[in-house]
Amino acid sequence: MDIVVRLAAVGQAFDIARQLREFEKSFSDAEFKLKITELYSALSDTKMALADAREAIQERDSEIKRLKVLADSKVRTVRVGQYNYGITPDGKPSSLPFCPTCEQTQGLQIQISHGLGGHNLCPKCKGIYNARDTALPVGFQNAGQRNRLISMSSLQSCTFLRLSVRETLGMLPF
């Protein structure tokens, strides 16, 4: 049942109960019995609606719990090209990526394994990937390492430039 239908059933039951209180003794027994029957029907609909709502809440709670467990079990990744690689505790990417099909369809991080004939495959969905496409580029570092190397090389370049300028100025006849 839809939530709107559930709420309407609850409202209907309350309306009938209110009408029963407003009855005067002038109503006949037949009308009174009809209203009591309507009340029982509305209350049984309400009871079923509340049971459906309880079940829906339990399903949502279990789905939330499942998603939290799934999120907590995921490892940190770095994206290179079209693949996500797990990051090891020392900050380096693992040698083989996670299966993109399993990641996108099921939310699972299944690492691709080496196959035969220059192909890698997913042990779960049996997806086949070209080993050349799934290999990390030679000398690849994650962003943190790359930024540190850039900073160091920039510093070294500045030092070299400063020394070159001093040497050049030293050669000029002033």
QUIRA-V703871 format. One record per residue. N is the residue number from 1. RES is the residue in one letter. PSI is psi in radians with two decimals (* if undefined). D_FIRST is the distance of its C-alpha to the first C-alpha in Angstrom with 1 decimal. Layout:
N_RES_PSI_D_FIRST, N_RES_PSI_D_FIRST
This chain:
1_M_2.53_0.0, 2_D_2.66_3.8, 3_I_-0.59_6.5, 4_V_-0.72_8.3, 5_V_-0.70_6.4, 6_R_-0.81_6.7, 7_L_-0.62_10.2, 8_A_-0.68_11.0, 9_A_-0.70_10.6, 10_V_-0.79_12.8, 11_G_-0.71_15.1, 12_Q_-0.73_15.5, 13_A_-0.73_16.5, 14_F_-0.67_19.0, 15_D_-0.76_20.4, 16_I_-0.73_21.1, 17_A_-0.70_22.7, 18_R_-0.71_24.8, 19_Q_-0.66_25.9, 20_L_-0.64_27.0, 21_R_-0.54_29.1, 22_E_-0.16_30.7, 23_F_2.48_31.7, 24_E_2.94_35.3, 25_K_-0.14_37.2, 26_S_-0.30_37.9, 27_F_2.60_34.6, 28_S_2.87_35.0, 29_D_-0.60_33.5, 30_A_-0.77_31.5, 31_E_-0.72_29.7, 32_F_-0.77_29.2, 33_K_-0.63_27.7, 34_L_-0.77_25.4, 35_K_-0.66_24.1, 36_I_-0.72_23.8, 37_T_-0.75_21.8, 38_E_-0.69_19.4, 39_L_-0.79_19.2, 40_Y_-0.71_18.5, 41_S_-0.81_15.7, 42_A_-0.68_14.1, 43_L_-0.63_14.9, 44_S_-0.65_13.4, 45_D_-0.70_10.0, 46_T_-0.73_10.6, 47_K_-0.75_11.8, 48_M_-0.69_8.8, 49_A_-0.71_6.6, 50_L_-0.64_9.8, 51_A_-0.72_10.2, 52_D_-0.72_7.0, 53_A_-0.72_8.5, 54_R_-0.74_11.8, 55_E_-0.74_11.3, 56_A_-0.69_10.2, 57_I_-0.72_13.3, 58_Q_-0.69_15.4, 59_E_-0.76_14.8, 60_R_-0.72_15.7, 61_D_-0.74_18.6, 62_S_-0.62_19.9, 63_E_-0.71_19.8, 64_I_-0.75_21.7, 65_K_-0.76_24.1, 66_R_-0.76_24.7, 67_L_-0.62_25.4, 68_K_-0.75_27.8, 69_V_-0.73_29.6, 70_L_-0.76_29.9, 71_A_-0.67_31.3, 72_D_-0.46_33.7, 73_S_-0.16_35.0, 74_K_2.53_36.0, 75_V_2.77_39.7, 76_R_2.55_41.2, 77_T_2.86_42.0, 78_V_2.40_44.3, 79_R_2.22_43.7, 80_V_1.99_46.7, 81_G_-2.18_46.2, 82_Q_0.18_43.0, 83_Y_2.58_42.8, 84_N_2.26_41.8, 85_Y_2.42_44.4, 86_G_2.58_43.9, 87_I_2.19_46.3, 88_T_2.89_48.5, 89_P_-0.47_49.5, 90_D_0.13_52.7, 91_G_0.07_50.8, 92_K_2.58_51.6, 93_P_2.58_49.1, 94_S_2.85_48.8, 95_S_-0.51_50.6, 96_L_2.51_47.6, 97_P_3.04_44.3, 98_F_2.64_40.7, 99_C_2.08_39.1, 100_P_-0.54_37.5, 101_T_-0.84_35.1, 102_C_-0.64_33.8, 103_E_-0.77_33.6, 104_Q_-0.63_31.6, 105_T_-0.65_29.3, 106_Q_-0.12_28.7, 107_G_0.32_30.1, 108_L_2.54_32.8, 109_Q_1.59_36.5, 110_I_2.08_38.3, 111_Q_2.34_42.0, 112_I_2.52_43.7, 113_S_2.78_46.6, 114_H_2.39_50.0, 115_G_-2.82_50.2, 116_L_2.71_53.2, 117_G_0.64_55.0, 118_G_0.36_54.0, 119_H_2.53_50.3, 120_N_2.69_47.8, 121_L_2.74_44.6, 122_C_2.21_41.3, 123_P_-0.34_41.1, 124_K_-1.05_37.3, 125_C_-0.07_36.4, 126_K_0.40_40.0, 127_G_2.47_40.4, 128_I_2.31_44.1, 129_Y_2.53_45.6, 130_N_2.22_49.2, 131_A_-0.56_51.0, 132_R_-0.64_52.8, 133_D_-0.55_49.6, 134_T_-0.05_48.2, 135_A_2.49_51.5, 136_L_2.51_52.0, 137_P_2.59_54.6, 138_V_2.29_58.0, 139_G_0.29_58.6, 140_F_2.36_55.1, 141_Q_2.70_54.3, 142_N_3.03_51.1, 143_A_-0.73_51.0, 144_G_-0.79_52.5, 145_Q_-0.71_55.4, 146_R_-0.73_56.0, 147_N_-0.69_56.2, 148_R_-0.72_58.7, 149_L_-0.69_60.8, 150_I_-0.74_60.7, 151_S_-0.76_61.8, 152_M_-0.75_64.6, 153_S_-0.58_65.8, 154_S_-0.74_65.8, 155_L_-0.75_67.9, 156_Q_-0.68_70.2, 157_S_-0.73_70.6, 158_C_-0.72_71.5, 159_T_-0.77_74.0, 160_F_-0.75_75.5, 161_L_-0.72_75.7, 162_R_-0.76_77.4, 163_L_-0.69_80.0, 164_S_-0.71_80.6, 165_V_-0.73_81.2, 166_R_-0.77_83.7, 167_E_-0.72_85.5, 168_T_-0.76_85.7, 169_L_-0.59_87.0, 170_G_-0.46_89.5, 171_M_-0.31_91.0, 172_L_2.44_91.5, 173_P_1.84_95.0, 174_F_*_94.7
